Amino acid sequence: MFALVLVMFAQPAGAAVDPRPDVLGVYFDEFGDRPCKDDLIQAVPFSVYFVYTNPTVNSILGFEAGYYTTAGFLQLGIFPPCGIIWTVMPDLDNLYVTCAVPLATAQATPLFRIDYLYIGFEPLESVFYLEKARDSIQPGSNPYIILADGSPMEAQAADPAYTTTFCALATEPMGWGTIKSLFR
């Protein structure tokens, strides 16, 4: 019993789920610690974030990736990190985002956001992931980070994020106040 209590109150080691260095992935929060979403509500918007976690560099200019999803959601808007404006809808399997000024990195650095609306009536199982941009000239199969000097650096692709009716593991830390509130 004592071990169970210790596990319940243990704080996470870092902000990101994936402990590997230089990971670019899709998450349902801007901190890179929520890869599963089981709380979809009809007609309520939600956001998907591209987050660069555990960087080995202090700043970057952007990223290059292909974004893929099996989702049937209505896309409401896209939001890059530095105010880039497209005159037409970008091709999401060929995303090349480069900012004019380097972006400072943190343990979890949000680089892109897509807002969706769930309009269905049944629970929806969908997968969201990043990989190499379809038209990329870079080797390998992973997305790339654009370093402050303009050169590309291959990033590790995080495991896919997904929506489901039940997320097997809790993805947010619970403190004593949170646990107490469950019994009020």
C-alpha positions as a Markdown table, in Angstrom:
| # | Residue | x | y | z |
|---|---|---|---|---|
| 1 | Met | 0.0 | 0.0 | 0.0 |
| 2 | Phe | 2.8 | 2.4 | 0.9 |
| 3 | Ala | 4.4 | 1.8 | -2.5 |
| 4 | Leu | 1.1 | 2.7 | -4.2 |
| 5 | Val | 0.9 | 6.0 | -2.4 |
| 6 | Leu | 4.5 | 6.8 | -3.4 |
| 7 | Val | 3.8 | 6.0 | -7.0 |
| 8 | Met | 0.6 | 8.2 | -6.9 |
| 9 | Phe | 2.5 | 11.2 | -5.6 |
| 10 | Ala | 5.8 | 10.8 | -7.6 |
| 11 | Gln | 6.6 | 13.8 | -9.7 |
| 12 | Pro | 7.5 | 13.3 | -13.3 |
| 13 | Ala | 11.2 | 13.5 | -14.2 |
| 14 | Gly | 10.7 | 15.9 | -17.0 |
| 15 | Ala | 8.1 | 17.8 | -18.9 |
| 16 | Ala | 8.1 | 15.5 | -22.0 |
| 17 | Val | 6.9 | 12.0 | -22.2 |
| 18 | Asp | 9.7 | 11.0 | -24.7 |
| 19 | Pro | 13.1 | 11.3 | -22.8 |
| 20 | Arg | 15.2 | 11.1 | -26.0 |
| 21 | Pro | 17.0 | 14.2 | -27.1 |
| 22 | Asp | 15.8 | 16.3 | -30.0 |
| 23 | Val | 12.3 | 14.8 | -30.4 |
| 24 | Leu | 9.6 | 16.5 | -32.6 |
| 25 | Gly | 6.1 | 15.2 | -32.0 |
| 26 | Val | 2.4 | 15.8 | -31.9 |
| 27 | Tyr | 0.7 | 16.4 | -28.5 |
| 28 | Phe | -2.6 | 17.6 | -27.1 |
| 29 | Asp | -0.8 | 20.2 | -25.0 |
| 30 | Glu | 2.0 | 22.7 | -25.5 |
| 31 | Phe | 4.2 | 21.0 | -22.9 |
| 32 | Gly | 4.7 | 17.7 | -24.7 |
| 33 | Asp | 3.2 | 15.5 | -22.0 |
| 34 | Arg | -0.2 | 14.6 | -23.4 |
| 35 | Pro | -0.1 | 12.2 | -26.4 |
| 36 | Cys | -3.5 | 10.8 | -25.8 |
| 37 | Lys | -6.9 | 12.5 | -25.8 |
| 38 | Asp | -9.9 | 10.7 | -24.4 |
| 39 | Asp | -12.1 | 13.7 | -23.6 |
| 40 | Leu | -13.5 | 14.7 | -27.0 |
| 41 | Ile | -16.7 | 16.6 | -26.7 |
| 42 | Gln | -19.0 | 17.2 | -29.7 |
| 43 | Ala | -18.8 | 20.8 | -31.0 |
| 44 | Val | -16.0 | 21.7 | -28.7 |
| 45 | Pro | -12.7 | 22.8 | -30.3 |
| 46 | Phe | -9.4 | 21.3 | -29.3 |
| 47 | Ser | -5.8 | 21.9 | -30.3 |
| 48 | Val | -3.0 | 19.7 | -31.6 |
| 49 | Tyr | 0.6 | 21.0 | -30.9 |
| 50 | Phe | 3.8 | 20.2 | -32.7 |
| 51 | Val | 6.3 | 20.2 | -29.8 |
| 52 | Tyr | 10.1 | 20.1 | -29.9 |
| 53 | Thr | 11.3 | 18.3 | -26.7 |
| 54 | Asn | 14.6 | 17.9 | -25.0 |
| 55 | Pro | 16.6 | 20.1 | -27.4 |
| 56 | Thr | 20.3 | 19.9 | -27.6 |
| 57 | Val | 20.5 | 23.5 | -29.0 |
| 58 | Asn | 19.6 | 26.8 | -27.5 |
| 59 | Ser | 17.7 | 28.2 | -30.4 |
| 60 | Ile | 16.2 | 27.2 | -33.8 |
| 61 | Leu | 14.7 | 28.9 | -36.8 |
| 62 | Gly | 11.9 | 26.3 | -37.5 |
| 63 | Phe | 11.2 | 22.8 | -38.7 |
| 64 | Glu | 10.5 | 20.7 | -41.7 |
| 65 | Ala | 8.0 | 17.8 | -41.4 |
| 66 | Gly | 5.2 | 15.9 | -42.8 |
| 67 | Tyr | 2.0 | 15.9 | -40.7 |
| 68 | Tyr | -0.4 | 13.0 | -41.1 |
| 69 | Thr | -3.6 | 12.1 | -39.3 |
| 70 | Thr | -6.4 | 9.6 | -39.7 |
| 71 | Ala | -8.7 | 12.2 | -38.1 |
| 72 | Gly | -12.1 | 13.2 | -39.5 |
| 73 | Phe | -12.1 | 16.5 | -37.6 |
| 74 | Leu | -13.0 | 19.9 | -39.0 |
| 75 | Gln | -9.8 | 22.1 | -39.2 |
| 76 | Leu | -10.5 | 25.5 | -37.7 |
| 77 | Gly | -7.1 | 27.1 | -38.1 |
| 78 | Ile | -3.3 | 26.8 | -38.1 |
| 79 | Phe | -0.9 | 28.8 | -36.1 |
| 80 | Pro | 2.9 | 28.8 | -36.7 |
| 81 | Pro | 5.3 | 30.1 | -34.1 |
| 82 | Cys | 6.4 | 33.3 | -35.7 |
| 83 | Gly | 3.4 | 34.9 | -37.5 |
| 84 | Ile | 4.0 | 33.3 | -41.0 |
| 85 | Ile | 1.0 | 34.0 | -43.1 |
| 86 | Trp | 0.0 | 31.7 | -46.0 |
| 87 | Thr | -2.1 | 33.0 | -48.8 |
| 88 | Val | -3.5 | 29.5 | -49.4 |
| 89 | Met | -3.9 | 26.5 | -47.1 |
| 90 | Pro | -0.5 | 24.9 | -46.5 |
| 91 | Asp | 0.2 | 21.3 | -47.6 |
| 92 | Leu | 0.4 | 19.7 | -44.2 |
| 93 | Asp | 2.5 | 16.7 | -45.4 |
| 94 | Asn | 5.1 | 19.3 | -46.6 |
| 95 | Leu | 5.5 | 21.8 | -43.8 |
| 96 | Tyr | 8.5 | 24.0 | -44.0 |
| 97 | Val | 8.4 | 26.7 | -41.3 |
| 98 | Thr | 11.3 | 29.1 | -40.9 |
| 99 | Cys | 11.2 | 32.2 | -38.8 |
| 100 | Ala | 13.2 | 35.3 | -39.5 |
| 101 | Val | 14.4 | 35.5 | -35.9 |
| 102 | Pro | 15.7 | 32.4 | -33.9 |
| 103 | Leu | 13.3 | 30.9 | -31.4 |
| 104 | Ala | 14.7 | 30.2 | -28.0 |
| 105 | Thr | 14.2 | 26.5 | -27.0 |
| 106 | Ala | 13.1 | 25.1 | -23.7 |
| 107 | Gln | 12.6 | 21.5 | -22.5 |
| 108 | Ala | 9.3 | 21.6 | -24.5 |
| 109 | Thr | 9.1 | 24.2 | -27.2 |
| 110 | Pro | 5.7 | 24.4 | -29.1 |
| 111 | Leu | 6.4 | 25.1 | -32.8 |
| 112 | Phe | 2.9 | 24.8 | -34.4 |
| 113 | Arg | -0.7 | 24.5 | -33.5 |
| 114 | Ile | -3.7 | 23.2 | -35.4 |
| 115 | Asp | -7.2 | 23.8 | -34.0 |
| 116 | Tyr | -9.9 | 21.2 | -34.7 |
| 117 | Leu | -13.6 | 20.8 | -34.1 |
| 118 | Tyr | -15.0 | 17.3 | -33.3 |
| 119 | Ile | -18.4 | 17.2 | -34.9 |
| 120 | Gly | -19.2 | 13.5 | -34.8 |
| 121 | Phe | -21.6 | 11.7 | -32.6 |
| 122 | Glu | -19.6 | 8.5 | -32.0 |
| 123 | Pro | -16.2 | 8.2 | -30.2 |
| 124 | Leu | -13.5 | 8.7 | -32.8 |
| 125 | Glu | -10.2 | 6.7 | -32.8 |
| 126 | Ser | -7.6 | 8.8 | -34.7 |
| 127 | Val | -3.8 | 8.9 | -35.0 |
| 128 | Phe | -1.7 | 12.0 | -35.4 |
| 129 | Tyr | 2.1 | 11.9 | -36.2 |
| 130 | Leu | 5.0 | 13.7 | -37.8 |
| 131 | Glu | 7.6 | 12.3 | -40.1 |
| 132 | Lys | 9.8 | 13.5 | -42.9 |
| 133 | Ala | 8.2 | 16.0 | -45.2 |
| 134 | Arg | 7.0 | 14.3 | -48.4 |
| 135 | Asp | 9.1 | 16.5 | -50.7 |
| 136 | Ser | 12.1 | 16.8 | -48.4 |
| 137 | Ile | 15.6 | 16.4 | -49.9 |
| 138 | Gln | 17.0 | 15.4 | -46.5 |
| 139 | Pro | 18.0 | 11.8 | -45.9 |
| 140 | Gly | 16.2 | 9.5 | -43.4 |
| 141 | Ser | 12.6 | 9.3 | -42.5 |
| 142 | Asn | 12.3 | 11.7 | -39.6 |
| 143 | Pro | 11.3 | 15.4 | -39.4 |
| 144 | Tyr | 14.1 | 18.0 | -39.3 |
| 145 | Ile | 14.7 | 21.0 | -37.1 |
| 146 | Ile | 16.2 | 24.1 | -38.8 |
| 147 | Leu | 19.1 | 25.3 | -36.6 |
| 148 | Ala | 19.8 | 29.0 | -36.0 |
| 149 | Asp | 22.5 | 29.0 | -38.7 |
| 150 | Gly | 19.9 | 27.7 | -41.2 |
| 151 | Ser | 21.3 | 24.1 | -41.4 |
| 152 | Pro | 19.0 | 21.1 | -41.0 |
| 153 | Met | 19.3 | 18.7 | -38.1 |
| 154 | Glu | 17.4 | 15.4 | -38.1 |
| 155 | Ala | 15.0 | 15.1 | -35.1 |
| 156 | Gln | 13.6 | 12.0 | -33.6 |
| 157 | Ala | 9.9 | 11.5 | -34.4 |
| 158 | Ala | 7.8 | 11.0 | -31.3 |
| 159 | Asp | 5.4 | 8.1 | -31.0 |
| 160 | Pro | 2.0 | 9.0 | -32.6 |
| 161 | Ala | -0.5 | 10.9 | -30.6 |
| 162 | Tyr | -4.1 | 9.5 | -30.6 |
| 163 | Thr | -7.6 | 10.1 | -29.7 |
| 164 | Thr | -9.5 | 7.2 | -28.1 |
| 165 | Thr | -12.3 | 6.6 | -25.7 |
| 166 | Phe | -9.9 | 5.6 | -22.9 |
| 167 | Cys | -6.2 | 6.6 | -22.4 |
| 168 | Ala | -4.6 | 3.7 | -20.6 |
| 169 | Leu | -2.1 | 5.8 | -18.6 |
| 170 | Ala | -2.6 | 9.1 | -16.9 |
| 171 | Thr | -0.6 | 11.8 | -18.7 |
| 172 | Glu | -0.8 | 14.6 | -16.2 |
| 173 | Pro | 0.8 | 14.6 | -12.7 |
| 174 | Met | -1.6 | 14.5 | -9.8 |
| 175 | Gly | -0.9 | 16.4 | -6.6 |
| 176 | Trp | -2.5 | 16.0 | -3.2 |
| 177 | Gly | -5.0 | 18.7 | -4.0 |
| 178 | Thr | -6.2 | 17.0 | -7.2 |
| 179 | Ile | -6.7 | 13.7 | -5.4 |
| 180 | Lys | -8.6 | 15.3 | -2.5 |
| 181 | Ser | -10.9 | 17.1 | -5.0 |
| 182 | Leu | -11.9 | 13.7 | -6.4 |
| 183 | Phe | -13.6 | 12.9 | -3.1 |
| 184 | Arg | -15.4 | 16.2 | -2.4 |
